[in-house]
Amino acid sequence: KVNNLIIKNETYHREEGYDGERAFVELSKILLTKINEDKRFAEGKISRFEKKIVLDLEGKTNKKVSSILNDLFSDAKNAFKSIFSMQTKILLESRDIILKIIELYEPFILYRLDFDLFGIVYEKFFADIFKGETGKFFTPREIVDFMVEFADLEIGEKICDPSCGSGGFLTRAYKNLRAQITDLGINEEDLENHDLIKFIESQCIIGNDIDPHLVTLTKLSMVIHGDGWNNIYQSDVFRIENSPLTDWHGGIDVILANPPFSITISGDKLKHYQFGKNKKEAISDLLFIERCYKLLREGGRMLVVLPSGWANNPDSQYFRNYIYKKWIEIATVSLPEGVFKPFGGSGAKTVILYLKKPLNSEKQGDVLKINISHVGYDHRSKLYKKVPKNDLNMVLQTTEFIKFKHKIYFDREKDRRYRELRKRISKFC
């Protein structure tokens, strides 16, 4: 049903003369308007995003339907500042098209969704744009869910995705934290105005992407799931100077990311990187790992998807030497070939590296090695097809993984940051 919603929406925009990026921009404005009306409804107010109500307003005010829609959009912009400028307007003019779109959304409540609507939007609008050219591919939600669970997030940690795309990691992490808070005994009904959730939303979710449309998509996704869009930035992840991410250097606890794969980076920004200094160009994978090292505090951790060649190929020994020198390797999860194939990607083999920025004189210990054969969908097909086998879920339920989590938790007791964080969180409760 949601797939059909997005497909029909795109069809209506095409009828109005909008396609590609222009269609996405108009779609995102309408989505925010609908989300705000659904939020109003959840607060006991009338949702005005209904055909009957819009027609009634048209008769009473003598305004065009397009003007009424923009009035609703203005209210949404006021409610969720910084997603769109106050000067931005919905450009759709056709009365019939606008009414069709409003009617299309009537069966859906987009506020507090329990699924990734914007992952679907990302697939429909951006798969062809990103394929090959930028090294970016949609991250399958099975992989996102696994990485967030594997990271074993704690309430109050600062969580960042420096190349956030549609915001899958951030929204899933936020959902994880909300669930943990309700486990503390705070009712879901009381959560919205609770100081603890406000603390998380204002200080603990940090995202960035170079594409302004994807930044908008991430912000909208965060709006749907609650809040937390205040620290979502639009910038080049590889640029250090005049970058909003640079303000977070040394302050991030957890990085979850699927960065651009193996694209060539050039320019003066290379001078700030070990892998780019005195070079005309460098590979994005290497620079990304370096940037994450700068972002993380000592004791911080990163789970990142990379081509498996960096972990296995003899020619990449220099990269592994860098890892052994600068990082603590916690775990390596080998994924089967083709996990990105159904999402416009190649059949390349990838790994999830779980790395930690050493705390004090911390030394390398045993590394957890995991091989995944089945990921919950057919990774050999170009089309997304769910299958019953999912080794990712099975891993999270094993005794070995539970023991691993306990060890990681108690290792954090040696980290003053966590002792202070846990005390601070207890005061909220």
N, C-alpha and C positions, 0 to 999 in steps of 0.2 A: 504493500500500500504506500509506504513512504517512497520507494523507488518511483512508483507511478506519479506520486505528488510532484517530485522533482522533475520528472520527464515531461509531464503535462505543463508544469510551470514554465519550463524552458520553451516548450512549443508555443505557448501564449506569448512569451517575450519575442520569439521569432516572428510571430504574426504582426507584432508591433514594430518590427524592424531591428530588434536587438538580438545579437548573437555573440558567442564567445565571451570575452571579458566584459563587454558592455552589458550582456545579459546577466552575468554574474553580479555586477555592481547593482543593477536594479533589483535582482533577486535578494541580495543581502539587505537592502533597505526595507523591502517588504517583510523579510523574515524578522528583522528587529521590531517592526511595527506590530506584527502578529505576536511576537514574544511578549512585548509590553502589554498588549491587550489581555493576553492569557495571564500575565502576572497580576494585572488589575482584577481579573476574575477570581484568581486565587485569594485575593485580599478582600473579596466580598463586593467588588464593584462590577459594573456592567462591562462586558467585553463588546466593544463597538466594531470589531472586525468581523461583522456578519452582514450579508447582503441585505437582509431585511432592514437592519438599523441604518445602513448607509443610504438606502433608498428613502427611508423616512427622513433622514437628515437632509437629503437632496431636496425633498419636497418642502421641508420647513424653512430651509435657509436660502433656497434658490442658488446654492453653490454647485459648481461642477463636481462630479464624483472624484475627479483627479485632485481638486482642491481639498475635499473632505479627507481623502487618503493622506494628503500632505499634512493636514492638521493633526491626524493621528501619528504620523511620522515625527512631527515636531514634539509631541508629547513623549514619544519614545526616545528621541535625542536628548530631551531634558532629563529623562529618567536614567539613561545610560550615557553619561557624558564621555567624550573623548573617542567614541567609536566612529561617529560621523561629526563633521563640523556643523554648526547650527545653520550655515548657509546652504548646506546640501539639500537638494530636493529630489523627490521621486519624479522621474521624467516621463513615465507612462502617461499617455493622454486619453487613449481610447476608453470610452465609458464601458463598452461591452467587454473589452479585455480585462479591465480592472475588476468588474463585477464577477467575471468568470474566475479570476484568480482568488478573489475573496471567498467565493462559494467553494472553491477547491480546498481551501484550508479549514473550512468550518468543522469537519469531523475530527480535526487534530488539535491537541493541546501541546504546544511546543515548549512551554515553560516547565522545567523539572522533568525533562525527558530522561528515560532510563536507557537510551541507546544513542549511538553516535550518528545523529542526523548529518552533521557536517563532514563526517567521513564519506557519506554518500554523496553530498554536494561536491566534495573534493574530487571523488572518482569521476563524476559526470562532467565536471567542467574543466578539470586540470590534468587528467591523465595524458592527453595528447600534447598539451603545452609543455609538460615537464619531461616527457619521455626522451631520454638520451641527451637533450640539450643542456640541462642543468644538473644531471646526476641525481635528481630527486624523484623518489617514488613513494606512493602511498604506503604507509606502514600497516600491514594487516593487523586487525584488532586482536587476533589471537596472539600475535607477537607482543603487542602493546600490553595486553593484560598480563602476560607471563612476566615481562620485564618489570612492570610495576610491582607485582607480587614478589618477585625475586629480590627486588631492592629492599623490601621490608622497611617501608617508610615509617617514620615516627612523627607524631603530631608536633608541629612547630619547626620542622626542618625546612630550610629554604631549598625549593625544588626548581630546577631550571631545565628547559630545552632550548638550546641556542639556535636550533634550526627547526622550529616547531611545526611548520606546515599548517595543517588544519587543527593542530592543538590536541591530537589524540593522547599523547603522553600526559599532558597537563590536566586535561579533563578527567582522565582515568585516575591520575594521582589525587586530584581534588575529591573525586568520588570515594576513593580509598580512605582519605583522611576524615571525610564526613562520617563514614561508617565507623571508624575508630572512635570518633567523638560520641556517637550515639551509644557505643559500647561502654562508655564511661558513665552512662546513666542519664545523659542529657536527651530529653525527648526531641524527636524530629520537629515537632510543632514549635519548640522553643529555640530551635537551632538558628533560625534566621537572624535573630537579634542578640544572640549570645556573643559575649566578648571574645570567646575563644575562636569562633568561626570568623568573626571580623578580623581578628589578628592574622589568621591564616590567609584570608582573602586579600588583605592589604599588604602583607609582608612575605608570604611564603610561596607564591606562585610566580615564576619569572619565565617569560618566553620571548622569542625573537625570531624573525624571519626577514629575508631580504625582499620578499614579494609583498607589496602593500595589501593585495587582495587576500592573501593567506593570513596576514595579520588581522584583517577584519574578520575573516572566518574564525580564527582562534578566539578573538574577543566575543563574537556572537556565541560560539560554543560554550565559553565560560559563563556568559550570561544565562544560557539555558540551564546550566548545571548549578548556578547560584550566583557567583561573583568571581572576583579574582582576575579581571581583565586590566587592572590598573598598571601592572608591570609587564605588559606585552608590548614589545618594541619592533619597529621596522628599521632594520639596519643590516649591513653586510657583516656577517659573523666573523669574517677574517680581518676586518679593519679594527685596529686598536685605538687609533687616535680619533677623538670626537665621536666616540661610540657610547651609547647608553649602557651597553654591557660592561664596559670598562669600570663603571662605578661599582659593579658587583664583584670585581676581582678579589679573590681571597675570602669571599663571604658566602659561597654556595655550599650546601651540604650534599646535595644529590643532583647529578645530571643524568637525565634519561634522553637518549637521542638516536635518531637514524639520520646521520648527516648526508650531505650530497656525496655521492660515490665517485671518487677518482676523476674529478674534473681538474683542469689546469687553471691555476691561479697565478696572476702576474701583477706587477705594479709595485708602488712604493710600500704597500702594506707588508710585503715580504720581509722587510728589514727587521721586523719585530719578532721573527720566528727563527728558531735554530734551523729548521728545515727549509727556510726561505732566504736566510741572510746571504748576501753576495750572489744571489741567483736571479735569473730573469724570470723563472717560473718554478712552481712547486705543485705537488699533488694535494688536493683538498683534504684527503683523509688525514694526512700527516699534520697539516696546519690545524685542523679541527681538534685533534687530540691535544696539541700544544695549547690551543685557546682554552680548552676545558681545564687543563692543568692550572692555567692562570686564574680561572674562575673559581675553582674549588679552594676551600680552606684546607689547612692541614687536617688530615683525618677524613676529609670528604671523599665521596665515592662516585663512580660513573659506570653506567651500563650503556654501552653503545654498540650499534650494529655496524659491522665493517665487512668488506670482502675478505674471504677466508685466506687469501694469498698473503695478507699481512701477518697472519699467524703461522703460515705453513711454508711459503715459498723460500728457497735458499737465498734468492736475490733480495729478500726483505729482511735479512739478518740485522741490518743497521737499525731498522725500526724496532725489532725485538730487543736489541741492545739498549735502545733508548727507553723502552718500557722497563727493562730490568734495572736500569739505572735510576729512573725517576719515579716509578710507580711500584705499588704492591699489586700483584695479580691475585685476585680472589677466586675467580672462576672463568672458565671458557665454555660456552655453549655452542656446539657446532650444529648449524641448521642444515636441512637437506637442500639440494640444488633446486632452484626455481621458486623459492618462497615469494618472490616478487613478480613472478611470471603472470599470474592472473590480474595484476594491477599495472600492466604496461611496462613491467621491468624485464630484465633478461633472466636467463636460467642460471645465472652465476650462483656459486655457493657462498654463503655468508656465515659469520659467527657473531655471537654476542660476547663482547669482552666486558668483564666486571673488574674494574680497576679501582684502586684506592690511592689517594695522595698520602704518602707516609706521614704518620704522626710522630714527631720527635725522631728517635733513632730506630723506628720500627723496621723489622727485617722481614724478608720474604718467607712465608710459610708454605704449607701444602696448598695446592691449587685444586679446586673442585673441577673435574672434567666431565662434561655431559654431552652425549650425542643424541640428537633428536632425529627421528626418522619420519614421524607423522605429526602434522601441525593442525589438524582439524579441518583442513580443506585440501583439495587436490592441487598440489604444487606442480604437477606436470601439465596442467591444463592452462590455456590462456583465459579461460572463463572461471570465475569464482564459483566453486562447487563445494559445499560442506561435505565432510566425510566423518564417520563416527570416531575414527582413531585420532587421538590427540595426546602425544607424548608430553606436551608442555604441561597439560593439566595433571598428568600422572606424576611427573617429576615433583610438582608442588605438594603432592600428597604422600611422598615416600618418607620413610623413617629417616633416611640419610639427609633429606632436605630439612626436615624438622630439627634434627640435631645440628645441622649447619646454621639454621636460623638462631638457635639457642646460643651457639658459640659466638656468632656475630653480635648478638645482643649483649652478652656478658663482656665481650671485648670492648664494647662501647663504654663500659663502666670505667675503663682506663682513660677515657677521653673526658676531660673536664667539661667540654661543650655539652655533652649529653647529661651529665649530672646536673648541670645548671638548667638545661632545657626541661628536664623532667620535673624539677622543682617548680619551675615557672608555670608549666602546664597544670600541675596539681593545684596551684593557686586559683586558676580559672574555674576549677571544679569545686 
